[in-house]
Amino acid sequence: MAYTSPQPGQRITAAMLAALAAEWKPYTATLSNISLGNGSVMTRYQQIANRVTVAWNVTWGSTTTGNMPALTLPIAPASLGGMRWSGDLTISRGTGSWRAGWAVLTDSSTSISTFALMNTGEITATLATAGITMTANGWIEGNLTYEV
């Protein structure tokens, strides 16, 4: 739903206030770069005015394969001629330590791309390049806020 800010002198309605105090809602994201197998994914979003925050958790199963997932959006981003938004990401391979990562969205995209931090300090969308071997019960979780 497009958000229009109140104008000077405009009466504030219950619907306008409700748009500023939105609840978290589940949505079904389509994943790419990964075959979920018996793994699971949980995605939720919240829209407050013209800002949408997306949160997700992809849990590896014993038959999950692939790389860093890309997730479709619940609401299309604003078209701003090249704007980019970034978010946080945490990766647990199922055992051992956690790894940081990033989530990125451009205003011309329909999905959030995710990247893992490599030992060199660079990022990659390929788990093996980052030195990460995912096991059952490993997970990738993150969040990103963007403009609509």
Secondary structure, 3 states (H helix, E strand, C coil): CCCCCCCCCCCCCHHHHHHHCCCCEECCCCEEEEECCCCEEEEEEEEECCEEEEEEEEECCCCCEEEEEEEECCCCCCCCCCCEEEEEEEEECCCCCEEEEEEEEECCCCEEEEEEECCCCCEECCCCCCCCCCCCCCEEEEEEEEEC
